[in-house]
Amino acid sequence: MKVTVCIGSSCHIKGSRQVVEQLQHLIATENLGDKVELGGTFCMGKCQQGVCVTVDDNFFSVTPDDVKDFFDKEIKAKV
């Protein structure tokens, strides 16, 4: 599974660094490092929608406050 987080300026202001750090922690805690590839990218073109994240090319808008729910539903449940 490939998870990509936008680290462009608009998403950075909205908390992309915190989203990345929380995802890194959750992936490590759940021992999913061999199943989940976490990466960063610059602008995905949907700046108004918050921190942009894709999971295997499916787009999501994630905030630092809902990373755990997003992880459980869209990553952990699908690997």
C-alpha positions in Angstrom: 0.0 0.0 0.0 1.3 3.4 -0.9 0.4 6.4 1.3 1.4 9.9 0.1 1.1 13.1 2.1 1.3 16.5 0.5 4.0 18.6 2.1 3.5 21.7 0.0 3.1 25.1 1.6 -0.7 25.1 1.9 -0.8 21.6 3.4 2.2 22.4 5.6 0.3 25.3 7.1 -2.6 23.0 7.8 -0.5 20.5 9.6 1.0 18.1 7.1 4.1 17.6 9.3 2.0 16.5 12.2 0.0 14.2 9.9 3.3 12.6 8.6 4.7 12.2 12.1 1.5 10.6 13.4 1.3 8.2 10.4 4.9 7.2 10.9 4.2 6.4 14.6 1.0 4.5 13.8 2.7 2.4 11.0 5.6 1.6 13.4 3.3 0.8 16.3 1.2 -1.6 14.2 4.3 -3.2 12.6 3.1 -2.3 9.2 6.4 -0.9 7.8 6.7 -3.8 5.4 3.2 -3.3 4.1 2.8 0.4 4.0 5.1 2.8 2.0 4.7 6.3 3.4 6.0 9.1 1.2 5.7 12.9 0.6 4.9 14.9 -2.4 4.4 18.6 -3.3 1.1 20.1 -4.3 -1.7 17.7 -5.4 -3.8 20.6 -6.6 -6.5 20.4 -4.0 -5.1 23.0 -1.5 -8.4 24.2 -0.3 -9.3 20.7 1.1 -6.8 20.6 3.9 -3.9 18.2 4.2 -4.1 16.1 1.0 -3.3 12.4 1.4 -3.6 9.6 -1.1 -3.9 5.9 -0.4 -3.2 3.8 -3.5 -4.4 6.8 -5.6 -7.6 7.4 -3.6 -7.7 11.0 -2.3 -8.5 12.0 1.3 -8.4 15.2 3.3 -6.9 14.6 6.7 -6.3 16.9 9.7 -3.9 16.3 12.5 -7.0 15.7 14.7 -8.4 12.9 12.7 -5.2 11.0 11.7 -5.9 8.0 14.0 -9.5 7.5 12.6 -8.2 7.9 9.1 -5.4 5.4 9.7 -7.7 2.8 11.3 -10.3 3.0 8.5 -8.3 3.6 5.4 -4.9 1.9 6.1 -5.0 -0.6 9.0 -8.3 -2.1 7.9 -7.1 -2.6 4.3 -3.7 -4.1 4.7 
